[in-house]
């Protein structure tokens, strides 16, 4: 089978000292104890995008795949979080989605985008829908939805940041593909 590590979002900055850069992230993939792949490091990125594809040849049937994200800097290596895929989630028909990262830190909702196609597939399975509809209501007395937006073209709202408010509460209940995130557009 073939794996593509797309990218991560929502990760914490492990560089806790003021003035230090954003994480220099890379991702390791293991099947059991075997290292299957390690991505290049994406420097100074809170939302690293690797889009790295690799074929898996050394795989024991029934093993889970473990994807660990790390931050490498002058102080050493910091663990950011992981995704573990059990074989039943990808061996039958592949996968294409963002998975919530475990052990990402308190109150951190980080995700890792992964695609897997199995030997009989020429293309990766379809991913989440590119457009979806959301109904969100502000609480009584709230002045905003908790979005910082850019509306330069006077037609669309480009989300720059999600702050406290109705949208953040919606995201806490929604699955990753249906969350409203920075870089989305409201049309």
Secondary structure as UniProt FT lines:
FT   STRAND          2..9
FT   TURN            18..19
FT   STRAND          25..31
FT   TURN            32..33
FT   STRAND          34..38
FT   TURN            43..44
FT   STRAND          49..55
FT   TURN            61..62
FT   STRAND          65..73
FT   TURN            74..75
FT   STRAND          76..85
FT   HELIX           87..89
FT   TURN            90..93
FT   STRAND          95..100
FT   TURN            106..107
FT   STRAND          111..117
FT   TURN            119..120
FT   TURN            140..141
FT   STRAND          147..150
FT   TURN            152..153
FT   STRAND          157..162
FT   TURN            164..165
FT   HELIX           166..173
FT   HELIX           176..178
FT   TURN            182..183
FT   STRAND          185..186
//
